Amino acid sequence: MTDMERLVEAEQRGKSNQHRIDALERNQRAIQDMALSIRELATQMKHMKEDQAQISGRLAAIEQKPAKRLDGIVGAIVSALAGALITAAVGGIFWLTR
């Protein structure tokens, strides 16, 4: 093999290697872009989780309001019935003692 043949072969190998390096650089850029996108998604997910926790707290408070109201209504009805029974019993006692 002559020096000229070696030189031509080296140049061809160099061109081939340059194409491979260019392809690797494109792949590296794509991987880096994906990593940045994933980081951004993770940050957004973190904020969404915090928002969801706040919404869950507010929802629990809203869900408890009707239960508190119902407890108040039931308490008022029980008190009214107890008052009516006591009034009736006391009225019956006064009526019998007359």
FENFEN-V974826 format. One record per run of one state. SS is the DSSP state (h for helix, s for strand, l for the rest). FROM is the first residue (numbers start at 1). LEN is the number of residues. If there is no record, write none. Layout:
# FENFEN-V974826
SS/FROM/LEN
SS/FROM/LEN
This chain:
# FENFEN-V974826
l/1/2
h/3/95
l/98/1
